[in-house]
């Protein structure tokens, strides 16, 4: 079989059939094996990318959604944009895990969310979930090749989500990249602010508006991961005091001991979520936790197994707080 004729470079990795024809590409060329047709009227140069095996199912699913959003992008018309879960994936945010038959769904099998502004025609296509929004209630961003709702506008459309998932996403969008010992990307601008999220929610009638407003009030700026956000929610909703987030801890002499995911400094209690770690990072965490314990801190390590047993998790935290109070 002869090799397919090279495509015009300006078409890029994704393009519509009409764009290809306008560039002089014959119909037969668009049917060659080096091109895929993820949506009617769209062609994508075949890719054999495989997500790394060590990704957790949440990130693997997000990457699949991201790929589908990019594949649909060439089909977007004036007044249409990527929204809802597709927009979250594009902004890199945490998404609830979607299950099919009890197992995490392949993100590529999940629908792309496309919203039409105003009275324009809704999208009618396999693999697309169509939405409509009024002009003036949504703000859009236009990175190269895309039109997508801004983080604040995206958040305001997700009122059907569970409260804990909304708080987790809001924490991600509003993270403050503060200056501190060894902190990455200090000074980086957040995707949104709590005030912007509140304005987006209150700027129009929203599905799940009461839940969205409750979530906004629970968002904090110092959570560094989805699991930290969810851990904080479980602690507070159990009636325990709200812990400090990502607290830098020093000895009385000023030596840096480490940054605790969640902490009660008044009781010298740190709570650490243990995610999937590579060997080098694991060794660093072991040394950091050992240093905290040597300095008189109690450290509760939360594994995925303990995280799945919230009653036991809360029992351990209550016990540690009670022990610290009685030792005074």
PyMOL commands that set and color helices and strands:
alter all, ss='L'
color gray80, all
select helices_A, chain A and resi 9-11+17-22+28-31+57-73+84-90+107-109+151-156+163-174+194-202+209-218+226-237+265-267+279-294+304-307+310-326
alter helices_A, ss='H'
color red, helices_A
select strands_A, chain A and resi 14-16+35-36+42-45+80-82+99-100+103-104+112-117+128-133+140-141+148-149+244-250+256-264+269-273+298-302
alter strands_A, ss='S'
color yellow, strands_A
deselect
rebuild
show_as cartoon
